Amino acid sequence: MNELINASLRDISRALTERRLSAVELATLFLERIERLNPTFNAFITVEPDKTLAQARAADARLASGNAGPLVGIPLAYKDIFCTKGMLTSCGSNMLSNFVAPYDAHVVEQLSNAGIVNLGKLNMDEFAMGSSTESSFFGPTKNPWDVTRVPGGSSGGSAAAVAARLAPVALGTDTGGSIRQPAAMCGLTGIKPTYGIVSRYGMVAYASSLDQGGPMAKSAADCALVLNGIAGFDQRDSTSLDRPAEDYTRALGYSIKGLRIGLPREFFADGMDDEVRFAIDEALNVYRSLGAELVQVDLPNSELSVPAYYVVAPAEASSNLSRFDGVRYGYRAPEYRDLGELYSRSRAQGFGAEVKRRIMVGTYVLSHGYYDAYYLKAQKLRRLIAEDFRNAFAHCDVIMGPTSPFVAFPIGAKTDDPVQMYLSDIYTVSTNLAGLPGLSIPCGFGAGNLPVGLQILGPWFDEARMLGIAHQYQQQTDWHLRMPGGVA
Ligand code: GLN
Protein backbone atom coordinates (compact mmCIF):
# COMPACT_ATOMS: atom_id res chain seq x y z
CA MET A 1 0.00 0.00 0.00
CA ASN A 2 2.78 2.42 0.87
CA GLU A 3 4.24 2.80 -2.62
CA LEU A 4 0.87 4.31 -3.47
CA ILE A 5 1.72 7.51 -1.64
CA ASN A 6 4.44 8.24 -4.17
CA ALA A 7 2.65 6.91 -7.24
CA SER A 8 1.67 9.05 -10.23
CA LEU A 9 -2.00 9.88 -10.76
CA ARG A 10 -1.95 7.75 -13.90
CA ASP A 11 -0.75 4.73 -11.94
CA ILE A 12 -3.28 5.35 -9.18
CA SER A 13 -6.01 5.70 -11.77
CA ARG A 14 -4.94 2.46 -13.43
CA ALA A 15 -5.03 0.62 -10.10
CA LEU A 16 -8.53 1.97 -9.55
CA THR A 17 -9.91 1.15 -12.99
CA GLU A 18 -8.37 -2.33 -12.90
CA ARG A 19 -10.05 -2.71 -9.49
CA ARG A 20 -6.79 -3.64 -7.77
CA LEU A 21 -7.69 -0.93 -5.32
CA SER A 22 -10.96 0.67 -4.35
CA ALA A 23 -11.50 4.41 -4.02
CA VAL A 24 -12.60 3.80 -0.43
CA GLU A 25 -9.33 1.99 0.38
CA LEU A 26 -7.36 4.79 -1.22
CA ALA A 27 -9.24 7.56 0.59
CA THR A 28 -8.86 5.64 3.86
CA LEU A 29 -5.10 5.42 3.35
CA PHE A 30 -4.82 9.20 3.02
CA LEU A 31 -7.32 9.92 5.82
CA GLU A 32 -5.24 7.76 8.16
CA ARG A 33 -2.09 9.58 7.13
CA ILE A 34 -3.78 12.93 7.74
CA GLU A 35 -4.90 11.82 11.18
CA ARG A 36 -1.40 10.63 12.06
CA LEU A 37 0.74 13.36 10.50
CA ASN A 38 -1.34 16.51 10.26
CA PRO A 39 -0.85 17.46 13.93
CA THR A 40 2.87 17.84 13.09
CA PHE A 41 2.43 19.94 9.93
CA ASN A 42 -0.90 21.76 10.41
CA ALA A 43 -1.58 21.51 6.69
CA PHE A 44 -5.35 20.89 6.97
CA ILE A 45 -7.91 23.21 8.52
CA THR A 46 -10.91 20.93 7.91
CA VAL A 47 -11.17 17.18 7.42
CA GLU A 48 -14.56 15.47 7.26
CA PRO A 49 -13.92 11.74 6.80
CA ASP A 50 -17.62 10.84 6.43
CA LYS A 51 -18.03 13.15 3.45
CA THR A 52 -14.75 11.98 1.93
CA LEU A 53 -15.76 8.34 2.24
CA ALA A 54 -19.22 9.00 0.79
CA GLN A 55 -17.57 10.52 -2.28
CA ALA A 56 -15.18 7.57 -2.46
CA ARG A 57 -18.11 5.14 -2.40
CA ALA A 58 -19.75 7.06 -5.24
CA ALA A 59 -16.47 6.87 -7.16
CA ASP A 60 -16.36 3.11 -6.62
CA ALA A 61 -19.83 2.83 -8.10
CA ARG A 62 -18.66 4.73 -11.17
CA LEU A 63 -15.54 2.58 -11.41
CA ALA A 64 -17.67 -0.55 -11.20
CA SER A 65 -19.77 0.64 -14.13
CA GLY A 66 -16.63 0.40 -16.26
CA ASN A 67 -16.37 3.73 -18.05
CA ALA A 68 -14.66 5.96 -15.53
CA GLY A 69 -12.47 8.92 -16.56
CA PRO A 70 -8.90 9.40 -15.30
CA LEU A 71 -9.86 11.43 -12.21
CA VAL A 72 -12.54 9.11 -10.80
CA GLY A 73 -11.55 8.11 -7.27
CA ILE A 74 -8.45 10.36 -7.10
CA PRO A 75 -8.22 12.07 -3.69
CA LEU A 76 -7.50 15.80 -3.76
CA ALA A 77 -7.49 18.56 -1.14
CA TYR A 78 -8.43 22.21 -1.63
CA LYS A 79 -6.82 25.39 -0.41
CA ASP A 80 -9.39 26.86 1.97
CA ILE A 81 -10.04 29.72 -0.46
CA PHE A 82 -12.30 27.54 -2.66
CA CYS A 83 -15.93 27.46 -1.61
CA THR A 84 -17.12 23.93 -0.86
CA LYS A 85 -20.82 23.48 -0.30
CA GLY A 86 -21.71 22.55 3.27
CA MET A 87 -18.11 22.78 4.44
CA LEU A 88 -16.16 25.47 6.27
CA THR A 89 -14.40 27.86 3.86
CA SER A 90 -12.30 30.07 6.13
CA CYS A 91 -9.71 31.58 3.78
CA GLY A 92 -7.35 31.31 6.76
CA SER A 93 -9.19 34.13 8.51
CA ASN A 94 -11.12 34.70 11.71
CA MET A 95 -13.45 36.75 9.51
CA LEU A 96 -14.65 33.57 7.77
CA SER A 97 -14.00 31.14 10.63
CA ASN A 98 -17.74 30.38 10.79
CA PHE A 99 -18.51 30.55 7.07
CA VAL A 100 -20.02 27.39 5.63
CA ALA A 101 -20.22 27.92 1.89
CA PRO A 102 -23.69 27.51 0.39
CA TYR A 103 -22.27 26.55 -3.01
CA ASP A 104 -19.26 24.97 -4.71
CA ALA A 105 -16.59 26.96 -6.54
CA HIS A 106 -16.55 26.26 -10.29
CA VAL A 107 -13.39 24.17 -10.00
CA VAL A 108 -14.81 22.15 -7.11
CA GLU A 109 -17.96 21.47 -9.11
CA GLN A 110 -15.90 20.47 -12.15
CA LEU A 111 -13.68 18.12 -10.18
CA SER A 112 -16.60 16.59 -8.28
CA ASN A 113 -18.28 15.86 -11.59
CA ALA A 114 -15.03 14.29 -12.78
CA GLY A 115 -15.12 11.94 -9.77
CA ILE A 116 -12.47 13.54 -7.54
CA VAL A 117 -12.70 12.65 -3.83
CA ASN A 118 -12.33 15.71 -1.56
CA LEU A 119 -9.91 15.03 1.32
CA GLY A 120 -10.48 18.38 3.02
CA LYS A 121 -9.49 22.03 3.18
CA LEU A 122 -5.97 23.34 3.48
CA ASN A 123 -4.28 26.01 5.53
CA MET A 124 -3.16 29.25 3.91
CA ASP A 125 -2.05 32.79 4.63
CA GLU A 126 -5.05 34.89 5.65
CA PHE A 127 -6.93 35.84 2.46
CA ALA A 128 -3.90 34.54 0.52
CA MET A 129 -1.78 37.48 1.66
CA GLY A 130 1.67 36.28 2.50
CA SER A 131 4.59 34.12 1.43
CA SER A 132 4.92 31.79 4.40
CA THR A 133 1.48 30.65 5.67
CA GLU A 134 2.31 32.34 8.98
CA SER A 135 -0.54 34.86 8.73
CA SER A 136 -3.21 32.15 9.02
CA PHE A 137 -5.74 32.50 11.84
CA PHE A 138 -5.30 28.74 12.29
CA GLY A 139 -1.57 28.93 13.04
CA PRO A 140 1.41 28.39 10.77
CA THR A 141 1.88 25.32 8.58
CA LYS A 142 5.26 23.56 8.98
CA ASN A 143 7.47 22.55 6.11
CA PRO A 144 7.65 18.71 5.97
CA TRP A 145 11.33 18.95 4.97
CA ASP A 146 12.12 20.79 8.21
CA VAL A 147 9.36 21.58 10.67
CA THR A 148 11.19 24.63 12.01
CA ARG A 149 10.76 26.25 8.58
CA VAL A 150 7.88 27.73 6.62
CA PRO A 151 6.37 25.83 3.65
CA GLY A 152 6.17 29.07 1.64
CA GLY A 153 2.84 30.71 0.95
CA SER A 154 0.19 31.59 0.58
CA SER A 155 -0.75 28.03 -0.53
CA GLY A 156 1.53 26.56 2.16
CA GLY A 157 -1.07 24.06 3.41
CA SER A 158 -1.48 22.72 -0.14
CA ALA A 159 2.29 22.39 -0.51
CA ALA A 160 2.86 20.75 2.87
CA ALA A 161 -0.02 18.30 2.34
CA VAL A 162 1.38 17.03 -0.95
CA ALA A 163 5.01 17.07 0.25
CA ALA A 164 4.07 15.01 3.32
CA ARG A 165 2.01 12.74 1.04
CA LEU A 166 -1.19 13.52 2.91
CA ALA A 167 -2.79 14.03 -0.50
CA PRO A 168 -1.58 13.03 -3.97
CA VAL A 169 -2.53 16.45 -5.36
CA ALA A 170 -3.96 19.74 -4.12
CA LEU A 171 -5.36 22.95 -5.53
CA GLY A 172 -3.78 26.28 -4.74
CA THR A 173 -4.16 29.83 -5.97
CA ASP A 174 -1.52 32.21 -7.26
CA THR A 175 -1.94 35.99 -7.15
CA GLY A 176 1.75 36.80 -7.02
CA GLY A 177 3.45 33.43 -6.67
CA SER A 178 1.38 31.50 -4.15
CA ILE A 179 1.37 28.26 -6.14
CA ARG A 180 4.93 28.41 -7.45
CA GLN A 181 6.81 29.65 -4.38
CA PRO A 182 5.40 27.07 -1.90
CA ALA A 183 5.81 24.37 -4.57
CA ALA A 184 9.50 25.38 -4.78
CA MET A 185 9.96 25.41 -1.02
CA CYS A 186 8.33 21.99 -0.56
CA GLY A 187 9.85 20.16 -3.55
CA LEU A 188 6.71 20.04 -5.71
CA THR A 189 5.50 20.85 -9.18
CA GLY A 190 2.88 23.61 -9.40
CA ILE A 191 1.42 25.59 -12.27
CA LYS A 192 -0.28 28.96 -12.39
CA PRO A 193 -2.22 29.00 -15.65
CA THR A 194 -2.70 31.96 -17.99
CA TYR A 195 -5.14 34.45 -16.44
CA GLY A 196 -8.66 33.52 -17.50
CA ILE A 197 -8.08 29.79 -18.08
CA VAL A 198 -9.45 28.69 -14.70
CA SER A 199 -12.71 30.20 -13.44
CA ARG A 200 -12.50 32.31 -10.28
CA TYR A 201 -16.16 31.70 -9.44
CA GLY A 202 -16.35 30.63 -5.80
CA MET A 203 -12.70 31.38 -5.15
CA VAL A 204 -12.54 34.05 -2.44
CA ALA A 205 -11.19 37.13 -4.21
CA TYR A 206 -7.89 38.69 -3.18
CA ALA A 207 -6.76 40.72 -6.22
CA SER A 208 -9.20 39.80 -8.97
CA SER A 209 -7.07 40.84 -11.94
CA LEU A 210 -4.19 38.65 -10.72
CA ASP A 211 -5.82 35.64 -8.99
CA GLN A 212 -5.68 32.27 -10.70
CA GLY A 213 -6.19 28.75 -9.37
CA GLY A 214 -4.03 25.78 -10.29
CA PRO A 215 -2.77 22.34 -9.29
CA MET A 216 0.14 21.45 -7.01
CA ALA A 217 1.38 17.88 -7.33
CA LYS A 218 4.48 15.74 -7.50
CA SER A 219 4.97 15.93 -11.24
CA ALA A 220 4.14 17.92 -14.35
CA ALA A 221 2.21 14.93 -15.73
CA ASP A 222 -0.03 14.94 -12.63
CA CYS A 223 -0.55 18.71 -12.90
CA ALA A 224 -1.55 18.34 -16.56
CA LEU A 225 -4.19 15.77 -15.71
CA VAL A 226 -5.74 17.95 -13.01
CA LEU A 227 -5.53 21.09 -15.15
CA ASN A 228 -7.66 19.22 -17.69
CA GLY A 229 -10.27 18.91 -14.95
CA ILE A 230 -10.35 22.55 -13.86
CA ALA A 231 -9.71 24.62 -17.00
CA GLY A 232 -12.49 25.84 -19.22
CA PHE A 233 -15.04 28.55 -19.78
CA ASP A 234 -17.46 29.54 -17.04
CA GLN A 235 -19.96 32.29 -17.68
CA ARG A 236 -20.16 33.07 -13.96
CA ASP A 237 -16.65 34.58 -14.08
CA SER A 238 -16.61 37.60 -16.39
CA THR A 239 -12.87 37.20 -16.99
CA SER A 240 -13.12 33.51 -17.90
CA LEU A 241 -11.93 32.93 -21.44
CA ASP A 242 -14.13 31.12 -23.92
CA ARG A 243 -11.58 29.04 -25.78
CA PRO A 244 -11.71 25.57 -27.31
CA ALA A 245 -11.03 22.82 -24.74
CA GLU A 246 -7.44 21.67 -24.58
CA ASP A 247 -5.76 18.47 -23.48
CA TYR A 248 -2.91 19.68 -21.28
CA THR A 249 -1.25 16.26 -21.39
CA ARG A 250 -0.87 16.41 -25.15
CA ALA A 251 2.70 17.77 -25.20
CA LEU A 252 4.21 15.59 -22.45
CA GLY A 253 6.25 13.84 -25.13
CA TYR A 254 7.61 17.16 -26.39
CA SER A 255 11.24 17.07 -27.57
CA ILE A 256 13.62 19.56 -26.00
CA LYS A 257 15.87 19.57 -29.07
CA GLY A 258 16.24 23.10 -30.39
CA LEU A 259 14.25 24.64 -27.52
CA ARG A 260 15.41 28.20 -26.90
CA ILE A 261 15.53 28.89 -23.17
CA GLY A 262 15.71 32.57 -22.27
CA LEU A 263 17.67 33.50 -19.17
CA PRO A 264 16.73 37.01 -18.06
CA ARG A 265 19.84 38.96 -17.13
CA GLU A 266 17.90 40.56 -14.28
CA PHE A 267 16.97 37.18 -12.71
CA PHE A 268 20.57 36.02 -12.66
CA ALA A 269 22.07 39.24 -11.28
CA ASP A 270 22.58 39.57 -7.54
CA GLY A 271 19.85 38.51 -5.20
CA MET A 272 19.62 34.75 -5.37
CA ASP A 273 21.41 32.61 -2.80
CA ASP A 274 24.38 30.54 -3.99
CA GLU A 275 22.71 27.24 -3.16
CA VAL A 276 19.75 28.23 -5.35
CA ARG A 277 22.04 29.38 -8.16
CA PHE A 278 23.91 26.08 -8.06
CA ALA A 279 20.77 23.96 -8.40
CA ILE A 280 19.40 26.19 -11.18
CA ASP A 281 22.67 25.95 -13.12
CA GLU A 282 22.60 22.17 -12.82
CA ALA A 283 19.02 22.07 -14.10
CA LEU A 284 19.95 24.24 -17.07
CA ASN A 285 22.77 21.78 -17.81
CA VAL A 286 20.22 18.98 -17.97
CA TYR A 287 18.21 20.96 -20.50
CA ARG A 288 21.34 21.70 -22.49
CA SER A 289 22.19 18.00 -22.55
CA LEU A 290 18.70 17.36 -23.96
CA GLY A 291 19.42 19.71 -26.86
CA ALA A 292 18.17 23.08 -25.59
CA GLU A 293 19.92 26.29 -26.41
CA LEU A 294 20.38 28.95 -23.71
CA VAL A 295 19.98 32.57 -24.75
CA GLN A 296 20.18 35.76 -22.73
CA VAL A 297 17.11 37.94 -22.66
CA ASP A 298 16.23 41.18 -20.89
CA LEU A 299 13.30 42.03 -18.69
CA PRO A 300 14.36 45.62 -18.00
CA ASN A 301 11.44 46.52 -15.75
CA SER A 302 11.81 43.49 -13.48
CA GLU A 303 12.92 45.50 -10.48
CA LEU A 304 9.66 47.45 -10.66
CA SER A 305 7.46 44.38 -10.48
CA VAL A 306 7.39 44.07 -6.67
CA PRO A 307 6.58 47.79 -6.16
CA ALA A 308 3.91 47.66 -8.89
CA TYR A 309 2.42 44.47 -7.49
CA TYR A 310 2.28 45.85 -3.95
CA VAL A 311 0.20 48.76 -5.22
CA VAL A 312 -2.15 46.88 -7.55
CA ALA A 313 -2.79 43.87 -5.28
CA PRO A 314 -3.63 45.86 -2.12
CA ALA A 315 -5.78 48.28 -4.16
CA GLU A 316 -7.93 45.41 -5.43
CA ALA A 317 -7.87 43.71 -2.04
CA SER A 318 -9.14 46.82 -0.26
CA SER A 319 -12.10 46.84 -2.59
CA ASN A 320 -12.74 43.09 -2.50
CA LEU A 321 -12.53 42.89 1.28
CA SER A 322 -15.01 45.71 1.82
CA ARG A 323 -17.79 43.09 1.61
CA PHE A 324 -16.74 41.58 4.95
CA ASP A 325 -18.75 43.74 7.31
CA GLY A 326 -20.21 41.28 9.79
CA VAL A 327 -23.75 41.78 8.47
CA ARG A 328 -24.66 39.02 6.05
CA TYR A 329 -22.08 36.36 6.88
CA GLY A 330 -18.73 35.91 8.54
CA TYR A 331 -17.49 37.11 11.90
CA ARG A 332 -19.55 39.63 13.85
CA ALA A 333 -18.20 41.40 16.92
CA PRO A 334 -20.17 40.30 19.98
CA GLU A 335 -20.61 43.84 21.33
CA TYR A 336 -21.43 47.08 19.53
CA ARG A 337 -23.56 50.16 20.14
CA ASP A 338 -24.61 51.04 16.61
CA LEU A 339 -24.20 50.02 13.01
CA GLY A 340 -20.92 51.91 12.57
CA GLU A 341 -19.45 50.13 15.54
CA LEU A 342 -20.72 46.77 14.28
CA TYR A 343 -18.78 47.31 11.06
CA SER A 344 -15.63 48.66 12.61
CA ARG A 345 -15.40 46.18 15.48
CA SER A 346 -16.21 43.19 13.28
CA ARG A 347 -13.47 44.21 10.85
CA ALA A 348 -11.01 45.12 13.60
CA GLN A 349 -11.48 41.75 15.27
CA GLY A 350 -12.06 39.66 12.15
CA PHE A 351 -8.98 40.63 10.14
CA GLY A 352 -5.37 39.98 11.10
CA ALA A 353 -2.48 42.45 10.94
CA GLU A 354 -1.26 41.73 7.39
CA VAL A 355 -4.76 41.97 5.93
CA LYS A 356 -5.30 45.32 7.69
CA ARG A 357 -1.97 46.57 6.38
CA ARG A 358 -3.01 45.71 2.82
CA ILE A 359 -6.43 47.32 3.22
CA MET A 360 -4.80 50.52 4.45
CA VAL A 361 -2.20 50.58 1.66
CA GLY A 362 -4.89 49.81 -0.92
CA THR A 363 -7.24 52.49 0.33
CA TYR A 364 -4.39 54.99 0.35
CA VAL A 365 -3.22 54.34 -3.23
CA LEU A 366 -6.78 54.59 -4.51
CA SER A 367 -7.59 57.78 -2.64
CA HIS A 368 -8.17 61.08 -4.37
CA GLY A 369 -4.83 62.86 -4.70
CA TYR A 370 -2.73 59.67 -4.61
CA TYR A 371 -4.48 57.69 -7.31
CA ASP A 372 -2.40 59.15 -10.16
CA ALA A 373 0.87 58.96 -8.28
CA TYR A 374 0.50 55.33 -7.19
CA TYR A 375 -2.33 53.32 -8.68
CA LEU A 376 -2.23 54.77 -12.17
CA LYS A 377 1.55 54.58 -12.27
CA ALA A 378 1.47 50.94 -11.17
CA GLN A 379 -0.99 50.18 -13.98
CA LYS A 380 1.40 51.75 -16.46
CA LEU A 381 4.26 49.66 -15.09
CA ARG A 382 2.08 46.65 -15.47
CA ARG A 383 1.81 47.36 -19.18
CA LEU A 384 5.58 47.84 -19.47
CA ILE A 385 6.26 44.56 -17.66
CA ALA A 386 3.94 42.70 -20.04
CA GLU A 387 5.71 44.35 -22.99
CA ASP A 388 9.06 43.18 -21.63
CA PHE A 389 7.83 39.60 -21.73
CA ARG A 390 6.42 40.02 -25.21
CA ASN A 391 9.79 41.26 -26.41
CA ALA A 392 11.69 38.50 -24.61
CA PHE A 393 9.49 35.78 -26.13
CA ALA A 394 10.49 37.04 -29.58
CA HIS A 395 13.95 35.64 -28.79
CA CYS A 396 13.14 32.50 -26.82
CA ASP A 397 10.44 29.84 -26.39
CA VAL A 398 10.38 29.82 -22.60
CA ILE A 399 12.08 31.69 -19.79
CA MET A 400 13.78 29.92 -16.93
CA GLY A 401 15.19 31.04 -13.61
CA PRO A 402 14.71 30.56 -9.89
CA THR A 403 11.22 30.51 -8.39
CA SER A 404 12.40 31.90 -5.06
CA PRO A 405 15.66 33.69 -4.24
CA PHE A 406 16.16 31.41 -1.22
CA VAL A 407 15.12 28.04 0.20
CA ALA A 408 12.47 27.77 2.95
CA PHE A 409 13.30 30.15 5.79
CA PRO A 410 12.83 29.60 9.55
CA ILE A 411 9.38 30.26 11.00
CA GLY A 412 9.36 33.79 12.39
CA ALA A 413 12.38 34.98 10.38
CA LYS A 414 10.47 37.53 8.29
CA THR A 415 7.29 38.19 10.24
CA ASP A 416 8.52 41.49 11.70
CA ASP A 417 9.65 42.89 8.37
CA PRO A 418 6.91 42.93 5.71
CA VAL A 419 9.25 44.27 3.02
CA GLN A 420 11.59 41.29 3.45
CA MET A 421 8.55 39.03 3.17
CA TYR A 422 7.42 40.84 0.00
CA LEU A 423 10.86 40.33 -1.57
CA SER A 424 10.22 36.55 -1.50
CA ASP A 425 8.04 37.23 -4.55
CA ILE A 426 10.65 38.98 -6.63
CA TYR A 427 10.72 36.32 -9.38
CA THR A 428 7.04 35.44 -9.39
CA VAL A 429 4.86 38.58 -9.29
CA SER A 430 5.70 39.83 -12.78
CA THR A 431 4.04 36.71 -14.25
CA ASN A 432 0.73 37.65 -12.63
CA LEU A 433 1.02 41.30 -13.59
CA ALA A 434 1.39 40.13 -17.20
CA GLY A 435 -1.25 37.37 -16.91
CA LEU A 436 1.27 34.77 -18.10
CA PRO A 437 1.45 31.07 -17.20
CA GLY A 438 4.25 29.98 -14.88
CA LEU A 439 5.29 26.75 -13.27
CA SER A 440 7.82 25.57 -10.73
CA ILE A 441 9.53 22.19 -10.64
CA PRO A 442 11.88 20.76 -8.03
CA CYS A 443 15.50 20.83 -9.24
CA GLY A 444 17.68 19.93 -6.27
CA PHE A 445 18.40 20.76 -2.68
CA GLY A 446 20.27 23.46 -0.82
CA ALA A 447 21.86 23.26 2.61
CA GLY A 448 19.85 21.33 5.18
CA ASN A 449 18.19 19.20 2.50
CA LEU A 450 15.77 22.00 1.56
CA PRO A 451 14.22 21.92 -1.93
CA VAL A 452 15.02 24.41 -4.69
CA GLY A 453 12.53 25.20 -7.47
CA LEU A 454 13.19 26.00 -11.12
CA GLN A 455 10.68 28.42 -12.60
CA ILE A 456 9.51 28.04 -16.21
CA LEU A 457 7.57 30.91 -17.77
CA GLY A 458 5.95 30.73 -21.18
CA PRO A 459 3.86 32.85 -23.52
CA TRP A 460 0.12 33.19 -22.92
CA PHE A 461 -1.77 29.87 -23.36
CA ASP A 462 1.44 27.82 -23.54
CA GLU A 463 0.64 25.56 -20.57
CA ALA A 464 0.67 22.27 -22.48
CA ARG A 465 4.12 22.85 -23.93
CA MET A 466 5.50 24.14 -20.63
CA LEU A 467 4.24 21.02 -18.88
CA GLY A 468 5.94 18.95 -21.59
CA ILE A 469 9.21 20.81 -21.02
CA ALA A 470 8.91 20.14 -17.29
CA HIS A 471 7.98 16.50 -17.89
CA GLN A 472 11.07 15.89 -20.05
CA TYR A 473 13.24 17.11 -17.18
CA GLN A 474 11.37 14.86 -14.78
CA GLN A 475 12.12 11.89 -17.05
CA GLN A 476 15.82 12.60 -16.49
CA THR A 477 15.80 13.42 -12.78
CA ASP A 478 14.08 12.16 -9.66
CA TRP A 479 13.94 15.29 -7.50
CA HIS A 480 10.16 15.28 -7.79
CA LEU A 481 9.95 11.79 -6.30
CA ARG A 482 12.04 12.53 -3.23
CA MET A 483 10.13 12.48 0.03
CA PRO A 484 10.94 14.26 3.27
CA GLY A 485 12.31 11.95 5.97
CA GLY A 486 9.76 10.69 8.44
CA VAL A 487 6.66 10.78 6.24
CA ALA A 488 6.95 7.38 4.54
N1 GLN B 1 3.09 36.67 -1.46
C1 GLN B 1 2.27 37.44 -2.33
C2 GLN B 1 1.33 38.31 -1.52
O1 GLN B 1 1.43 38.27 -0.35
C3 GLN B 1 1.52 36.56 -3.26
C4 GLN B 1 0.36 35.90 -2.61
C5 GLN B 1 -0.45 35.09 -3.58
O2 GLN B 1 -0.01 34.74 -4.67
N2 GLN B 1 -1.66 34.81 -3.16
O3 GLN B 1 0.53 39.02 -2.02
Boltz pocket constraint, residues with backbone or C-beta under 6 A from the ligand:
constraints:
  - pocket:
      binder: B
      contacts: [[A, 127], [A, 128], [A, 129], [A, 130], [A, 131], [A, 153], [A, 154], [A, 173], [A, 174], [A, 175], [A, 176], [A, 177], [A, 178], [A, 179], [A, 206], [A, 313], [A, 421], [A, 425]]
      max_distance: 6.0
